[in-house]
């Protein structure tokens, strides 16, 4: 399943529900993926890169709730950074 398939038509009423046997929600996981990818991109691009603190700078706060706008912002941030990483890789291939 692609990223786009995983987030397409995701029910907004469930973005803040904890997964079974987990203390995080679908939005927490989405934001964690986005933050991790953002950190990788920063590491590659930034000569003054600063290592992030684990785990607090890689996950939203446990009780933090997302709005549908937050959900979309996380998706768009992930897609933007992924697109930039792909461009960087293609330049290396040429």
C-alpha positions, 0 to 999 in steps of 0.5 A, a space after each residue: 500500500 502506498 502512502 497515498 492509499 494509506 491516508 486516502 479517505 481516512 475517517 477524520 472521526 478516527 484520527 485521534 483514536 488510539 490503536 489497539 494495545 498502543 498509546 498513539 493514534 493514527 495522527 501521532 503515527 503520521 506525524 512521527 513519520 513526517 518528523 522522522 523524514 524531515 529530520 533525514 532531509 535536514 541531516 542531508 541538507 544542513 551543514 549546521 544540522 543539530 541532532 533531535 532529542 529522542 523521542 520527544 522531538 520525533 513524536 507529538 505529545 501523547 495527549 495531543 489531539 489533531 484537527 482535520 487541518 493538522 492531519 492534512 498539514 502532516 500529509 502535505 509536509 510528508 509529501 513535500 519532503 518526500 518529493 525533495 528527497 526524490 529530486 535529490 536522489 535523481 540528481 545523484 543518479 544522473 
